[in-house]
């Protein structure tokens, strides 16, 4: 029981760290710089760490970010992990939901992925592996028409005969040219 509780605590801490990391990533995409880095002294890591610990970040005036997005960032960058926004809360935040196609909302997905939904069926790992193995097996050899993979044996034989006739005619012309003296091969 204690192990299960410890695992949940670790999971919660990781999720909160993931939220913080998502906030840093979002900030970098929007601003083009790291949120806690001093622009005047970017290599001063001690200063950066102090700014992280104090949650000191600023959105430059030249960057236009909506109030909803600013609010989301302010809820992500919270020093106390217990007060930080959760993934679930982010998914229902106005900035996250803006312009999100309806079919990607959690409610729409929940309706679609219900087991009673006939258009969605769960496949077992065994079924999936069987399909993968079947896909690895090459199809039976097909007969070719003119080398294109479809047709009958007669057409294959005809193509071989034509090639032999063409080869014989070529050899005949070479011999004629050599005999006439126009073409000399050493």
C-alpha positions in Angstrom: 0.0 0.0 0.0 2.8 2.4 0.9 4.5 1.7 -2.5 1.2 2.6 -4.3 1.0 5.9 -2.5 4.7 6.6 -3.2 4.1 5.8 -6.9 1.2 8.2 -7.0 3.2 11.0 -5.4 6.0 10.5 -7.8 3.5 10.4 -10.7 1.9 13.7 -9.5 5.4 15.4 -9.2 6.3 14.3 -12.7 3.0 15.6 -14.1 3.6 18.9 -12.4 7.1 19.0 -13.8 5.7 18.2 -17.2 3.3 21.1 -16.9 6.2 23.5 -16.0 8.2 22.1 -19.0 5.2 22.6 -21.3 5.0 26.2 -20.1 8.7 26.8 -20.9 8.2 25.2 -24.3 5.1 27.4 -25.0 6.9 30.5 -23.9 9.9 29.8 -26.2 7.5 29.2 -29.1 5.7 32.4 -28.5 8.6 34.7 -27.5 11.6 33.1 -29.1 13.6 33.2 -25.8 13.7 31.3 -22.5 11.4 32.6 -19.9 13.9 32.9 -17.0 17.0 33.7 -18.8 18.4 37.2 -18.4 18.6 38.6 -21.9 21.5 40.9 -20.9 23.5 38.0 -19.3 22.2 34.7 -20.8 25.3 32.7 -19.7 24.8 33.6 -16.0 23.2 30.3 -14.8 23.1 31.4 -11.2 21.0 34.3 -12.2 18.8 32.1 -14.3 18.3 29.6 -11.4 17.4 32.5 -9.1 14.9 33.8 -11.6 13.3 30.3 -11.8 13.1 29.9 -8.1 11.5 33.4 -7.8 9.3 32.7 -10.9 10.5 36.0 -12.5 9.7 36.0 -16.2 8.5 38.8 -18.4 6.8 38.9 -21.8 8.5 41.6 -23.9 6.4 44.5 -25.1 7.1 43.7 -28.7 5.5 40.3 -28.4 1.7 40.3 -28.8 0.1 37.5 -26.7 -3.6 37.3 -25.9 -4.8 37.7 -22.3 -6.0 34.1 -22.3 -2.5 32.9 -23.1 -0.9 35.3 -20.5 -3.3 33.9 -18.0 -2.4 30.3 -18.9 1.3 31.0 -18.5 0.7 32.7 -15.2 -1.1 29.5 -14.0 1.7 27.3 -15.3 4.6 29.2 -13.8 3.6 28.9 -10.2 6.4 28.0 -7.7 4.2 25.9 -5.4 3.4 22.7 -7.4 0.2 22.2 -5.4 -1.2 25.5 -6.7 0.1 25.0 -10.3 -2.5 24.3 -13.1 -2.9 20.6 -13.9 -3.0 19.0 -17.4 -6.7 18.4 -17.0 -7.3 22.1 -16.2 -5.1 23.1 -19.1 -7.3 21.0 -21.4 -10.3 23.1 -20.4 -8.5 26.4 -20.4 -10.0 29.0 -22.8 -6.7 29.6 -24.6 -6.2 25.8 -25.1 -9.8 25.3 -26.4 -9.7 28.4 -28.8 -9.8 27.1 -32.4 -9.6 23.5 -31.3 -11.7 21.4 -33.6 -14.7 20.0 -31.9 -13.7 16.4 -32.6 -10.5 16.9 -30.5 -12.3 18.0 -27.4 -12.3 15.4 -24.6 -16.1 15.2 -24.5 -16.3 14.4 -28.2 -13.5 11.8 -27.9 -15.1 10.2 -24.9 -18.3 9.7 -26.9 -16.4 8.3 -29.9 -14.2 5.9 -28.0 -17.0 4.3 -25.9 -16.9 0.6 -26.2 -20.6 0.6 -27.3 -19.6 2.6 -30.4 -19.7 0.2 -33.3 -17.2 2.2 -35.4 -14.5 1.7 -32.8 -13.3 -1.8 -31.8 -10.4 -2.7 -29.6 -7.9 -5.2 -31.2 -5.9 -7.4 -29.0 -2.1 -7.4 -29.3 -2.3 -11.0 -30.8 -4.7 -9.8 -33.5 -2.4 -6.9 -34.4 0.7 -9.1 -34.4 -1.1 -11.6 -36.7 -1.9 -8.8 -39.1 1.7 -7.6 -39.1 3.0 -11.1 -39.8 0.5 -11.5 -42.6 1.7 -8.2 -44.1 5.3 -9.4 -44.0 4.5 -12.4 -46.2 5.1 -11.6 -49.9 2.2 -12.4 -52.2 2.4 -15.4 -54.6 4.5 -14.8 -57.7 2.5 -13.0 -60.4 3.0 -13.6 -64.1 4.2 -10.6 -66.1 3.1 -9.0 -69.3 5.9 -7.3 -70.9 7.7 -7.3 -67.5 4.9 -5.4 -65.7 3.7 -8.2 -63.4 0.4 -9.2 -64.9 -0.5 -11.6 -67.7 0.0 -15.2 -68.9 2.9 -17.6 -69.7 2.2 -17.3 -73.5 2.9 -13.6 -73.4 6.2 -14.2 -71.5 7.3 -16.8 -74.1 6.4 -14.4 -76.9 8.5 -11.7 -75.3 11.5 -14.1 -75.0 11.2 -15.2 -78.7 11.0 -11.5 -79.8 14.2 -10.7 -77.8 16.0 -13.8 -79.4 14.9 -12.7 -82.9 16.1 -9.2 -82.3 19.4 -10.5 -81.0 19.8 -12.8 -84.0 19.2 -9.9 -86.4 21.7 -7.7 -84.6 24.4 -10.4 -84.9 23.5 -10.9 -88.6 24.0 -7.2 -89.3 27.3 -7.1 -87.4 28.6 -10.0 -89.5 27.5 -8.3 -92.7 29.2 -5.1 -91.7 32.4 -6.9 -90.9 32.3 -8.9 -94.2 31.8 -5.8 -96.2 34.8 -4.1 -94.7 32.8 -1.1 -93.5 33.3 -2.1 -89.8 36.4 -3.7 -88.5 36.6 -5.3 -85.1 40.1 -6.3 -83.8 
